[in-house]
């Protein structure tokens, strides 16, 4: 009989390889690869930004030395501190506007007997899918003091002297940003309002509280976590928004951090080390707010609003229901109808002289921006259409594969790796596109992907794949782990289980996420503007190019083309993903 | 050895004739091609494309340059000319970034940025040119005090900022400019545009040239600020503001932009006006160089030759209303109404375009103090 030691001694060499084999599984290889890809994609650009922020460029622009001058410039430069303050004011203003509009519209839609509310909801959400940059262009043509159509009509028909509206200032930036981000708050709140336990409000009503008091003291506090989450996301997104302040702010003396970062990164006042420092400042602000949303506010949502399938009481507004309808219609008018109509009218003119001239109208501008075979086509526009579709299709597909693996790791595996991945998925949300793009540019400029569509693809996926991951996670959480476990116990490999059990169950979430990313990529500007070069223009870069190098009618024509494509995607998204797909 | 038969002689002659015809067709048939141009054609054709980064050429100019270039040198229908347009500072920033990274996407940089070209040339960033056409430009460019650094950097064209306004806008019917004093009158309140000199090398150099000529720019900025101008820097959006009466007067724009808008709507010729400054017009030479390490260096050199040739110059002048330093050059008739007769105007420049870079920060700081 052999001793236990001897037995262990003989077994030990045989077990070591099998332990290694058990570690090297399809699952572990895939998850390790995904972790490395995500970590590299997210952390490399940010680490590079941090390092770059301590480099000081010399006067020639060719050399640099280590120092803190860039951080001093954040405080003592004549423009940057003002840009910083403007950014905070714009973000705060847009957040307040979007919150007031978003909460009120959500309440009207979810809790009142406002006529046609079911039909109005898709229109309330349209601005979420459109480009805020295009919205800014449209509103400039609607409400520029001298040339805006609304002001012209006010002068002609109401006898107004001077102008009625002026969006070419910080208030215009707040207005356009606010109305375009209203759906973000709406989406965060409307789901909570629909799922609210009616007994809570009933108790208030039976104790004698009126509608207003019940709404203010019971309903709104109950959905407060949703409101705060939406508000923080609007604040962060507004701080990182580039297109609106570029069009309505910077030319009129209202620089923001994003317009300054752009100018310093690749713009006409280039010092990308200083740009990196400003990016760090902006990234730090947004990261703090995202952290608050993720760690403090979001968990509270589950303690105040139950997850049960309640159908809350519908509040009878009486005659006020028509006021509610009018309010909702006015929002749709200013956020969707007027901007699109205005762009279309402007796009039909050869040059925009500030008024409608019927005899000048034609579709010639569409020929220039759409018909790539036409000899007078504008390449930045036609290239942009092709490239955006390629990027949107490839980007959404790759991002969803990554999202699937990452979601699986986070929700189906336990331990440090999954927590780290969860954290890495939050990081890109905390950093505005323009900040992340700067990091990507600096990291990859010496590689073969510089000046190709690949670098744009990398930037897009890094910044936005958490959106897709969120969609997949939402569905994955609703699917019991036991289904996976049964498959594995029956002998199926991880890959087979994923292919035959998990993915089919996740299909709706995957497809909704894919379409959402497709739409986001089609209108993306902040990353593209930093990373594009000749031949790799995107749709939004095409619009930017036309703003800078052509005229308003051509800009409007491409903006309309982009809007039409996005609206078609919205319809498709609603059909596929359903009404509740985006609600928090 | 037998003598060739009659039929064979005929065949040989036919092949020779066909070859000659083919060769002349392939070479674009410009009988006036220089040996330097001929030496570059085959390599350029093999490279298949060329990219020029510049702040000026419109899509139409790019298209016409491409057609003219391909035709002159017989480069074939597949040859591609990429015209990449960005702001003056932005072009310099991109090229500087590419030089530092040693990774190039453009072949030629064409922009008015003497200090940058000088610094980059010191760092051996440009290919050596062997130009046959440069000799026709050099004397006038030197006389006009322009920066160049042949055989690395040449000056194919120049432009000057002029006052542009729209007489159809309210209060502008009798407006006229021939002095900087005319641009800051109280009647212009809310009608002006201040060109953002912090984002443009050419605006900054225009300001520096005026200062060197004794003009008090700092006090002028203050007076311009009093007119409550919009701050913008690209000439195209500024022109849009003038056309739409959003801001009917722009003190620094390009006559070429007026011309391009008139092409889109001919009636604009009746309302858009271009003036000049008696204090002096600053001539801003645009330097060009082929980047060392560029993906298409031979096509780049050939395109620079084309820009210096009469044919290339005609295209640029006709579409952009720019100026050329070519000896005895007569601009195309179409562009003439938009060009100043330089012999009738006081021309300004900088004594040392490269050294002037030392003063860029202070003049920009003054501007920022006033406008930001």
Contacts between the chains, C-beta under 8 A, distances in Angstrom:
chain1	res1	chain2	res2	distance
A	59	B	357	7.5
A	59	B	361	7.8
A	60	B	119	4.8
A	61	B	92	7.8
A	61	B	93	7.7
A	61	B	96	5.2
A	61	B	116	7.7
A	61	B	119	7.8
A	62	B	96	6.6
A	62	B	99	7.5
A	62	B	100	6.5
A	62	B	119	6.5
A	62	B	123	6.6
A	78	B	365	7.8
A	78	B	368	5.0
A	78	B	369	6.9
A	78	B	372	5.8
A	79	B	368	6.6
A	79	B	372	5.3
A	82	B	372	7.2
A	144	B	246	6.0
A	145	B	246	7.9
A	146	B	244	7.7
A	146	B	245	5.9
A	146	B	246	5.0
A	147	B	244	4.5
A	147	B	245	6.5
A	147	B	246	4.5
A	168	B	230	7.8
A	251	B	230	5.9
A	251	B	231	6.2
A	251	B	232	4.9
A	251	B	237	7.6
A	252	B	230	6.1
A	252	B	231	7.4
A	253	B	231	6.0
A	253	B	371	7.4
A	253	B	372	6.9
A	255	B	372	7.6
A	263	B	199	6.8
A	266	B	90	6.5
A	266	B	93	6.0
A	266	B	94	6.8
A	266	B	97	7.8
A	267	B	87	7.3
A	267	B	89	6.8
A	267	B	90	5.8
A	267	B	93	7.1
A	267	B	199	7.0
A	268	B	87	4.3
A	268	B	88	6.7
A	268	B	89	3.1
A	268	B	90	5.0
A	268	B	93	7.4
A	268	B	198	7.9
A	268	B	199	3.6
A	268	B	200	6.3
A	268	B	233	6.8
A	269	B	89	5.9
A	269	B	198	5.6
A	269	B	199	5.4
A	270	B	89	6.3
A	270	B	90	7.1
A	270	B	92	7.5
A	270	B	93	3.2
A	270	B	96	7.5
A	270	B	97	7.8
A	272	B	97	7.5
A	350	B	264	4.7
A	350	B	265	4.9
A	351	B	240	7.8
A	351	B	243	5.4
A	351	B	261	5.8
A	351	B	264	5.3
A	351	B	265	5.0
A	351	B	268	6.9
A	352	B	240	7.0
A	352	B	243	7.3
A	352	B	244	5.4
A	353	B	243	6.1
A	353	B	244	5.4
A	353	B	245	7.2
A	354	B	244	4.2
A	354	B	245	5.6
A	354	B	246	6.9
A	360	B	265	7.1
A	375	B	63	6.8
A	376	B	59	7.5
A	376	B	60	6.9
A	376	B	63	7.2
A	378	B	59	5.0
A	379	B	59	6.8
A	379	B	62	8.0
A	380	B	59	8.0
A	445	B	97	6.6
A	445	B	101	4.5
A	445	B	103	6.4
A	446	B	101	4.8
A	446	B	102	7.0
A	446	B	103	5.7
A	447	B	103	7.9
A	450	B	101	7.3
A	450	B	103	5.6
A	450	B	105	7.6
A	451	B	103	7.7
A	451	B	105	4.1
A	533	B	84	7.2
A	533	B	94	7.6
A	533	B	105	5.4
A	534	B	51	6.0
A	534	B	53	7.8
A	534	B	82	5.1
A	534	B	84	3.9
A	534	B	105	7.0
A	534	B	106	7.6
A	535	B	82	6.9
A	545	B	85	7.9
A	547	B	237	6.7
A	548	B	87	7.6
A	548	B	234	5.1
A	548	B	236	6.6
A	548	B	237	6.5
A	549	B	58	7.3
A	549	B	85	5.6
A	549	B	234	7.1
A	549	B	236	5.2
A	550	B	59	7.9
A	550	B	236	6.3
A	551	B	236	6.9
A	551	B	239	7.7
A	551	B	240	4.9
A	551	B	243	7.6
A	551	B	261	7.7
A	551	B	264	7.8
A	552	B	240	5.7
A	552	B	244	7.4
